[in-house]
Structures are given as C-alpha cells and as structure tokens.
Amino acid sequence: MRIHKWLLPASALYGMGVRLRNWLFEENILKSKSYREPVICLGNLTAGGTGKTPHTEYLIKLLQQNWKVGVLSRGYKRKSKGWVLADTVTPSEMIGDEPWQMKHKFPETTVAVCEKRVIGIDHMLQLPTGQRPQVILLDDAYQHRYVKAGISILLTRYNRLICDDRLLPAGRLREPFEERLRASIVIVTKCPTDIQPIDFRIVRNKLDLLPYQHLYFTTLQYIDLRGVFHSRQLPLTALSGAKSILLVTGIATPKLLAQDLRRWNQHIDRLAYLDHHNFTDEDIERINRQAERHDLIVTTEKDAARLCFCQELSEHVKQHLFALRIEVHFLQDKGPEFDKIITDYVRRRNSILRMA
C-alpha cells in the first residue's frame, strides 16, 4: 500500500473539512431524509476499486426474485446532468458505464442516475406501477448523507483495508476510519480464495467493529467470457488455449486482474487506462495496432460498456474482444446469513407499507 507521507498535512486539512460535514449531519444541522420504502446503500470509504458493481449485482439477483428492484447511481463521468431514467437503448455516456452494465444485465430492473439522491429517489417513487421499485439500491452513496438508508453496506478491499489507509491526498480514504461505524454491514472484498482462519481473525480485530455490525468476506469468481460485439460465449478454459492475450482495462486495479488471468495464461500484454477512462480516437488506434498480435482480447464488463460504442475498432478486435464476467462469492459459508438479513429487512419494510 502506497502512502504519500509528504501529503499528510494536506490530509489533516481535508479530514477537518470531512469531520465538520459529518458533525453537521450528526447534529441534524444538515438534514437526512428517511423513507418508508426499503433503501439499501452500498459504498466505501476508499476512492474506487472495492468491487461495488458486482456486489450491487449480487443484491439485484437476490432481490429481483420477489420484488421490483431499483438502482440509483450518480452516473460517474456521464455527459448528462440531473435525473435520467435508463432503458436498454440509453448510451453509456448518458448514464455512466456501471449503470449501463446493470441495465443490460438486468433489463427488468429500474436503473436511474441523479447527482442528488433525494431527488432521484423521489422521482423513482413517482414512476408508474410497472417501473416503480419496491426496494431501492443506492450505488456508491456512503458519503451521500442526505439520504438515511435502512441498511448501509460498507466495502473495503482485502489488500488495502481502510484501517491501514490514510485520508486523501496522502492515501485513498474519502472519510476517516471511524466513519466505518455508520455501517450496518462491512464486507471485506476481493479476498484470496486461500485465506486462512487466522487471517479472518486478524482482519476482524483490525477493523474493530461494534457488536451490532455484521462482517463478511467475499471473493470474485470468474464465470465465462462473453462477446462484446457478438453473442458468442467462451469458457474460461479458452484463456489457456489462447496463444497470446491482450488485456484492455480502464479500472482501478488492473494489476490484480492481470495476476488472476495469469493462472490460465502467462502470455498477457496489457493496455491499462485510468478508471472509467473514455477511449479516444488515439486509444482506439493503439488498441487496433496491439490487437493484431493477439488471438484473444479481454476486457471487463465495465469497460465493455464504453468499448461497444467504439465503432472505429477494427474487425479483428470486434471478432476477438470478450468481456470477462464475474460474480461475488461469500467466504466461510456466510452467504445465506447475509441474504437473510437483506431479505428480512426488505420484507419487513414492504409489509409495513402494505399495512399503512
């Protein structure tokens, strides 16, 4: 973990501002709005890279069996402003790559973006019956305290725990470590699959949670490869069979992904861009040149949301470009326990609404 110690004085000033803002909410000077409807907030204290999207998708799959699910995001790096309700033809540049990804994977889910979450929730609850959600998931909203969620889920990455990090700009924390205590549930994400019992105990002790807070550990499992410009699907064994692989990413932790893929194939070249990178004409030309030397081109689902609109990509790229699908897996066999907490809360809130 890299900490810029020379920036610690700036982090102290930043921390003063964040603590003042949180104090204003705690003292009810700045107001938080509560809803009778079930609202679940999912976010982090860290700037990016904790796996929010796959965990949000886990919640969608869990809840859509019994309820109409709505996802509200700010739509990071979108080119639009204000409230936008997504449909399957809305381009990613209008809603952001992650909301676009979720809408296309779960077309029955109501997906919308709005910088001001209170306005966004109010719009969602005014939608017609077929679109109005019975449970709302707030994506990346842990710092958005104008909404008081019924359950707040805080994510922290295993190899960059919030207890070991520092505030921006010296580290990557958006809020001080003590703000973890606002969470109902803390999930340590991107854990290695061979984590040992002593490691669970060490992390639990370091996070030092309150008795009523639930702690879980998850890892990401790779499922298969799906064509970005076509409907072909490849098993993970196709990674081993490729002569060479080009990995194209615009995510926060590209090195971790490359390390994982090298379990199947050592011949991997990388084109790594910044998180949520918007691919320019120059980038597309570079991808086209590099891809000619590779028989398999791999990207993430999040990057596919932007690359699928890049028609200047060569035919070779379009034929050989696949998105790597992932899903969340709970360690220690704790998935059913987590599921029960979430579904019991949603069922209870909806029962209250029906009685009102």
Secondary structure, DSSP 4 states (H G I P E B T S, - for coil): ----GGGHHHHHHHHHHHHHHHHHHHTTSS--EE-SS-EEEEEESBSS-S-HHHHHHHHHHHHTTTS-EEEEE--TT-S--S-EE--TT--HHHH-HHHHHHHHH-TTSEEEE-SSHHHHHHHHHTS-TTT--SEEEEET-TT-TTEE-SEEEEEEETTB-GGG--BTTTSSBSS-GGGGGG-SEEEEES--TT--HHHHHHHHHHHT--TT-EEEEEEEEEEEEEESSS--EE-THHHHH-S-EEEEE-SS-HHHHHHHHTTT-S-EEEEE--TTPPPPHHHHHHHHHHHTT-SEEEEEHHHHHHHTT-TTS-HHHHHHEEEEEEEEEEGGG-HHHHHHHHHHHHHHHHHHHHH-
